Amino acid sequence: GPVLGDGRGILEGAHPLMRRGRPRFQFRIMLLWALATIGVFLGETGKGKLQDPFDDRLDLLEKVYKAGVDAQCEQKFEEACQHFEKAYNGHLSLLGNTHERTLQSLYALSQNQAKLGKLETALRNVETCRDIRRTTVGDFHAETIKNEYDIIALKSRLGRYNESLEEANLLMKRVEKEYNMTVLPELRGNLLSSLNRTDEAESIILSQIQRLESCRKDVNLTLDDPYFEPAEMNISVLNCYCGLGMACRRKGNYTEAAKMFEKAYLGYKALCGPHHSLTLQVWGNLAYTRMELGHVDEGERIFREIVEVYRNASNGGKNIVHCNAEGNLGVCLLHTEEDARRREGVALVEGALRGLREIHEMPDTHPWILKFKCALESSVAVQGNRTSSK
């Protein structure tokens, strides 16, 4: 019969570990306990690992966040948004809404939403980051100020120029002693230009170019500071040339504007590549200005290339700059004499207006909407005159 005959249960006697009696069973239990103890010890000393489920989830979220960064670098902004949203929700659940990792995920999400033209959503998310950081790290923390800057830039893109300029001036006063904010003068210059205060804009941007050029020459002093890294300096100077081009165009000086845009375009192309969003945007500005100078065919050619780049990168969707590029191509075609090209132009401008209003919720007061509406109205008037003259 079984070794254990004292009636303590059939299962005990029948278990394989028990068939040869209690001593063997106790030895195996001790062996398992020893192995577990060694495992815990090795895990704590870093030579082995018994991973905490909490850490497992954090590691997984880091991989999701990294996938978002990779997608963003490849300018796959829709895919990046999906990764960053997943990372944000995970960090929010694990760490809470005030943790820096949660805020970083939300900020990255907002950056890519802005790239897709979801400006209102991006603005709300950056405002959330800013409001939380004000309470956790304070108004003068670098991350809080970065959020403030992005809020101003997004409001500017939404056409809220007066509000943006007022906030930019306040931010400038608040941080000029604490931080060397090289980007603020560029932004203020562009805002003043958008408000047709072009002389003030030119003055600010020209002094900014001189300041940046002098910083850029002093390479030995700037290499240790990532903010003054030479490539960043170059980008800032190019941003200023773009801003000068905008100011010149608003003053009606299209020839000088085209020179500034071309300078910026060639610089962006060399630094960032031909298909980078900065390169494409300033190339579009150059094309539009060349069209205004009467070079309609050149404008059409450039905008067709830009639209093709966006189309190939969009996976069927249309982001805000894609809509704008198609609308600009349409405006070029409205300046031609051929009826077929003009009809294509009308369709493109109408499509751009629909996309900007419905997909991107752009207000009717935004300069892009006004530009396309004006182009359509002018086209209808010109067409009417042609019909009546026949």
DACOR-V20548 format. One record per backbone hydrogen bond with DSSP energy under -0.5 kcal/mol. NH is the residue of the N-H (numbers start at 1). CO is the residue of the C=O. If there is no record, write none. Layout:
nh: (NH;NH)
co: (CO;CO)
//
This chain:
nh: (5;13;14;15;18;19;19;21;25;26;27;28;29;30;31;32;33;34;35;36;37;38;39;40;41;42;43;44;45;46;46;47;48;51;56;57;58;59;60;61;62;63;64;65;66;67;68;69;70;71;72;73;74;75;76;77;80;81;82;83;84;85;86;87;88;89;90;91;92;93;94;95;96;96;99;103;104;105;106;107;108;109;110;111;112;113;114;115;116;117;118;119;122;123;124;125;126;127;128;129;130;131;132;133;134;135;135;136;137;138;141;145;146;147;148;149;150;151;152;153;154;155;156;157;158;159;160;161;164;165;166;167;168;169;170;171;172;173;174;175;176;179;181;182;184;185;186;187;188;189;190;191;192;193;194;195;196;197;198;201;202;203;204;205;206;207;208;209;210;211;212;213;214;215;216;217;218;219;221;222;222;223;225;226;228;229;232;233;234;235;236;237;238;239;240;241;242;243;244;245;246;247;248;249;250;251;252;253;254;257;258;259;260;261;262;263;264;265;266;267;268;269;270;271;272;273;273;276;280;281;282;283;284;285;286;287;288;289;290;291;292;293;294;295;296;299;300;301;302;303;304;305;306;307;308;309;310;311;312;313;314;314;316;317;323;324;325;326;327;328;329;330;331;332;333;334;335;335;336;342;343;344;345;346;347;348;349;350;351;352;353;354;355;356;357;358;359;359;360;362;366;370;371;372;373;374;375;376;377;378;379;380;381;382;383;384;385;386;387;388;389;390)
co: (3;9;10;11;15;15;16;18;21;22;23;24;25;26;27;28;29;30;31;32;33;34;35;36;37;38;39;40;41;42;43;42;42;49;52;53;54;55;56;57;58;59;60;61;62;63;64;65;66;67;68;69;70;72;71;75;76;77;78;79;80;81;82;83;84;85;86;87;88;89;90;91;91;92;96;99;100;101;102;103;104;105;106;107;108;109;110;111;112;114;113;117;118;119;120;121;122;123;124;125;126;127;128;129;130;131;132;132;133;133;138;141;142;143;144;145;146;147;148;149;150;151;152;153;154;156;155;159;160;161;162;163;164;165;166;167;168;169;170;171;172;175;179;180;181;181;182;183;184;185;186;187;188;189;190;191;193;192;196;197;198;199;200;201;202;203;204;205;206;207;208;209;210;211;212;213;214;217;218;218;219;219;222;224;225;226;229;229;230;231;232;233;234;235;236;237;238;239;240;241;242;243;244;245;246;247;249;248;252;253;254;255;256;257;258;259;260;261;262;263;264;265;266;267;268;268;269;273;276;277;278;279;280;281;282;283;284;285;286;287;288;289;291;290;294;295;296;297;298;299;300;301;302;303;304;305;306;307;308;309;310;311;311;314;319;320;321;322;323;324;325;326;327;328;329;330;331;332;333;338;339;340;341;342;343;344;345;346;347;348;349;350;351;352;353;354;354;355;355;356;363;366;367;368;369;370;371;372;373;374;375;376;377;378;379;380;381;382;383;384;385;386)
//
